[in-house]
Amino acid sequence: MKGDLNKDGKMSPYEKKRDAAIKKAMGNTTTAKDGKGTHKTKDGRTAKKGLWYNIHKKKKAGKKMRKKGEKGAPTEKAIKRSQKTSKKP
């Protein structure tokens, strides 16, 4: 909004946080619109980026996966939950 701009034409940090809070409260988050929180699957569907997206991305880059129990590795519970929620045609 024009009234929220400084003399430089930029928003103050306070105004940025306020604007983000208003958008969040109204349900207008930018992650769904600009695609940062979603990706296209092989079969053309749009899906949220989750555990399996990150696993496949890491394998494609040729990086090694973390071993069980290491810091940052997915737990068994997380893997089972993602397998349960993933929809396979």
BADRENVEX-942378 format. One record per residue: x, y, z of N, C-alpha, C in turn; residue in three letters. Coordinates in steps of 0.02 Angstrom, whole numbers. Last residue first. Layout:
BEGIN
+--------+--------+--------+--------+--------+--------+--------+--------+--------+--------+
|    nxx |    nyy |    nzz |   caxx |   cayy |   cazz |    cxx |    cyy |    czz | koltor |
+--------+--------+--------+--------+--------+--------+--------+--------+--------+--------+
|      X |      Y |      Z |      X |      Y |      Z |      X |      Y |      Z |    ALA |
...
+--------+--------+--------+--------+--------+--------+--------+--------+--------+--------+
//
This chain:
BEGIN
+--------+--------+--------+--------+--------+--------+--------+--------+--------+--------+
|    nxx |    nyy |    nzz |   caxx |   cayy |   cazz |    cxx |    cyy |    czz | koltor |
+--------+--------+--------+--------+--------+--------+--------+--------+--------+--------+
|    -67 |  -2184 |   -387 |   -122 |  -2204 |   -433 |   -122 |  -2278 |   -448 |    PRO |
|    -42 |  -2150 |   -217 |    -13 |  -2178 |   -278 |    -69 |  -2203 |   -322 |    LYS |
|    -24 |  -2029 |   -103 |    -75 |  -2060 |   -144 |    -43 |  -2085 |   -208 |    LYS |
|     39 |  -2026 |     61 |     51 |  -2018 |    -10 |      0 |  -2059 |    -50 |    SER |
|      9 |  -2060 |    192 |    -26 |  -2004 |    162 |    -15 |  -1996 |     88 |    THR |
|     91 |  -2169 |    218 |     20 |  -2176 |    229 |    -19 |  -2121 |    193 |    LYS |
|    216 |  -2118 |    196 |    194 |  -2173 |    154 |    118 |  -2181 |    159 |    GLN |
|    224 |  -2025 |    299 |    224 |  -2001 |    230 |    202 |  -2055 |    182 |    SER |
|    222 |  -2110 |    410 |    169 |  -2061 |    402 |    166 |  -2036 |    330 |    ARG |
|    342 |  -2181 |    391 |    278 |  -2217 |    390 |    219 |  -2169 |    379 |    LYS |
|    433 |  -2074 |    405 |    429 |  -2112 |    342 |    363 |  -2149 |    337 |    ILE |
|    410 |  -2033 |    536 |    400 |  -1986 |    481 |    393 |  -2022 |    415 |    ALA |
|    445 |  -2149 |    606 |    378 |  -2123 |    612 |    362 |  -2075 |    554 |    LYS |
|    580 |  -2159 |    581 |    536 |  -2211 |    556 |    463 |  -2187 |    555 |    GLU |
|    643 |  -1994 |    538 |    629 |  -2049 |    585 |    584 |  -2101 |    551 |    THR |
|    769 |  -1929 |    431 |    698 |  -1940 |    447 |    689 |  -2000 |    493 |    PRO |
|    913 |  -1847 |    503 |    885 |  -1902 |    463 |    811 |  -1910 |    481 |    ALA |
|    958 |  -1754 |    593 |    932 |  -1730 |    530 |    903 |  -1785 |    485 |    GLY |
|   1081 |  -1856 |    662 |   1045 |  -1793 |    669 |   1022 |  -1770 |    599 |    LYS |
|   1051 |  -2032 |    640 |   1092 |  -1972 |    634 |   1049 |  -1910 |    642 |    GLU |
|    958 |  -2135 |    636 |    979 |  -2110 |    701 |   1024 |  -2049 |    699 |    GLY |
|   1016 |  -2202 |    484 |    966 |  -2203 |    537 |    995 |  -2178 |    602 |    LYS |
|   1116 |  -2086 |    386 |   1101 |  -2151 |    414 |   1049 |  -2145 |    469 |    LYS |
|   1071 |  -1982 |    248 |   1094 |  -1989 |    317 |   1074 |  -2058 |    343 |    ARG |
|   1122 |  -2015 |     80 |   1070 |  -2005 |    130 |   1101 |  -2014 |    199 |    MET |
|   1234 |  -1928 |    -28 |   1218 |  -1986 |     13 |   1165 |  -1968 |     65 |    LYS |
|   1194 |  -1855 |   -188 |   1216 |  -1849 |   -119 |   1195 |  -1911 |    -80 |    LYS |
|   1148 |  -1842 |   -316 |   1203 |  -1888 |   -304 |   1231 |  -1884 |   -233 |    GLY |
|   1037 |  -1774 |   -351 |   1098 |  -1734 |   -346 |   1159 |  -1778 |   -332 |    ALA |
|    944 |  -1875 |   -335 |    958 |  -1851 |   -403 |   1022 |  -1810 |   -405 |    LYS |
|    939 |  -1884 |   -196 |    966 |  -1940 |   -235 |    985 |  -1918 |   -305 |    LYS |
|    878 |  -1760 |   -167 |    945 |  -1774 |   -142 |    978 |  -1831 |   -181 |    LYS |
|    754 |  -1777 |   -228 |    797 |  -1721 |   -249 |    869 |  -1734 |   -228 |    LYS |
|    701 |  -1883 |   -154 |    714 |  -1891 |   -226 |    761 |  -1838 |   -252 |    HIS |
|    691 |  -1821 |    -27 |    731 |  -1881 |    -36 |    750 |  -1890 |   -110 |    ILE |
|    602 |  -1714 |    -51 |    671 |  -1700 |    -31 |    717 |  -1760 |    -40 |    ASN |
|    487 |  -1786 |    -85 |    514 |  -1737 |   -132 |    588 |  -1724 |   -116 |    TYR |
|    465 |  -1856 |     34 |    486 |  -1893 |    -26 |    513 |  -1847 |    -80 |    TRP |
|    431 |  -1748 |    123 |    486 |  -1793 |    136 |    511 |  -1827 |     72 |    LEU |
|    372 |  -1618 |     14 |    375 |  -1653 |     77 |    435 |  -1697 |     82 |    GLY |
|    281 |  -1498 |    -65 |    348 |  -1524 |    -58 |    353 |  -1555 |     11 |    LYS |
|    119 |  -1543 |   -125 |    161 |  -1507 |    -78 |    230 |  -1539 |    -77 |    LYS |
|     81 |  -1554 |   -302 |     84 |  -1581 |   -234 |    129 |  -1538 |   -190 |    ALA |
|     -8 |  -1569 |   -447 |     27 |  -1522 |   -405 |     23 |  -1548 |   -334 |    THR |
|     17 |  -1695 |   -575 |    -20 |  -1666 |   -519 |     23 |  -1614 |   -483 |    ARG |
|     92 |  -1758 |   -674 |     63 |  -1693 |   -688 |     23 |  -1661 |   -632 |    GLY |
|    161 |  -1872 |   -644 |     98 |  -1881 |   -679 |     60 |  -1815 |   -688 |    ASP |
|    270 |  -1823 |   -574 |    281 |  -1853 |   -640 |    217 |  -1859 |   -680 |    LYS |
|    215 |  -1664 |   -501 |    235 |  -1734 |   -498 |    244 |  -1761 |   -569 |    THR |
|    271 |  -1503 |   -465 |    234 |  -1545 |   -511 |    260 |  -1616 |   -507 |    LYS |
|    257 |  -1429 |   -300 |    296 |  -1451 |   -359 |    250 |  -1493 |   -403 |    HIS |
|    250 |  -1296 |   -176 |    223 |  -1352 |   -214 |    270 |  -1371 |   -271 |    THR |
|    296 |  -1183 |   -118 |    280 |  -1238 |    -73 |    253 |  -1299 |   -109 |    GLY |
|    311 |  -1097 |   -225 |    370 |  -1113 |   -185 |    357 |  -1173 |   -140 |    LYS |
|    204 |  -1053 |   -302 |    230 |  -1120 |   -313 |    291 |  -1138 |   -272 |    GLY |
|    134 |   -937 |   -283 |    194 |   -933 |   -324 |    229 |  -1000 |   -333 |    ASP |
|     23 |   -983 |   -205 |     13 |   -949 |   -269 |     75 |   -950 |   -313 |    LYS |
|     72 |  -1041 |    -89 |     29 |  -1081 |   -132 |     22 |  -1049 |   -201 |    ALA |
|    148 |   -938 |    -33 |    180 |  -1002 |    -51 |    137 |  -1043 |    -97 |    THR |
|     78 |   -825 |      6 |    107 |   -825 |    -61 |    136 |   -893 |    -80 |    THR |
|    -82 |   -828 |     83 |    -10 |   -841 |     87 |     17 |   -848 |     16 |    THR |
|   -212 |   -775 |    128 |   -179 |   -757 |     66 |   -104 |   -768 |     71 |    ASN |
|   -285 |   -784 |    243 |   -275 |   -845 |    203 |   -242 |   -832 |    137 |    GLY |
|   -293 |   -683 |    330 |   -344 |   -684 |    277 |   -338 |   -746 |    233 |    MET |
|   -182 |   -705 |    406 |   -248 |   -708 |    438 |   -304 |   -713 |    387 |    ALA |
|    -83 |   -682 |    310 |    -90 |   -749 |    340 |   -159 |   -757 |    372 |    LYS |
|   -101 |   -546 |    284 |   -110 |   -595 |    230 |   -121 |   -665 |    258 |    LYS |
|    -69 |   -496 |    412 |   -136 |   -484 |    383 |   -150 |   -535 |    329 |    ILE |
|     64 |   -534 |    422 |     16 |   -558 |    471 |    -55 |   -551 |    445 |    ALA |
|    122 |   -460 |    317 |    124 |   -534 |    315 |     72 |   -563 |    363 |    ALA |
|    100 |   -330 |    365 |     70 |   -350 |    302 |     67 |   -427 |    296 |    ASP |
|    181 |   -335 |    479 |    110 |   -321 |    485 |     72 |   -345 |    423 |    ARG |
|    307 |   -353 |    424 |    280 |   -404 |    469 |    204 |   -397 |    475 |    LYS |
|    314 |   -232 |    350 |    320 |   -297 |    315 |    290 |   -353 |    358 |    LYS |
|    307 |   -136 |    451 |    253 |   -140 |    402 |    255 |   -206 |    364 |    GLU |
|    429 |   -161 |    516 |    366 |   -167 |    552 |    308 |   -176 |    503 |    TYR |
|    522 |   -129 |    416 |    517 |   -199 |    441 |    451 |   -211 |    478 |    PRO |
|    442 |    -22 |    294 |    482 |    -31 |    354 |    475 |   -104 |    377 |    SER |
|    453 |    -24 |    117 |    415 |    -37 |    177 |    462 |    -46 |    236 |    MET |
|    512 |    113 |     13 |    515 |     45 |     38 |    473 |     38 |    101 |    LYS |
|    527 |    241 |    -27 |    483 |    200 |    -68 |    483 |    127 |    -46 |    GLY |
|    592 |    326 |     55 |    633 |    292 |      4 |    590 |    251 |    -44 |    ASP |
|    498 |    360 |    146 |    517 |    411 |     98 |    557 |    381 |     40 |    LYS |
|    402 |    205 |    155 |    445 |    257 |    183 |    457 |    310 |    130 |    ASN |
|    230 |    152 |    137 |    298 |    158 |    112 |    336 |    214 |    147 |    LEU |
|     97 |    142 |    167 |    143 |    105 |    209 |    216 |    113 |    188 |    ASP |
|     23 |    206 |     72 |     28 |    239 |    136 |     79 |    205 |    182 |    GLY |
|     21 |    114 |    -34 |     62 |    175 |    -39 |     71 |    209 |     28 |    LYS |
|     42 |    -59 |      0 |      0 |      0 |      0 |     44 |     62 |      0 |    MET |
+--------+--------+--------+--------+--------+--------+--------+--------+--------+--------+
//
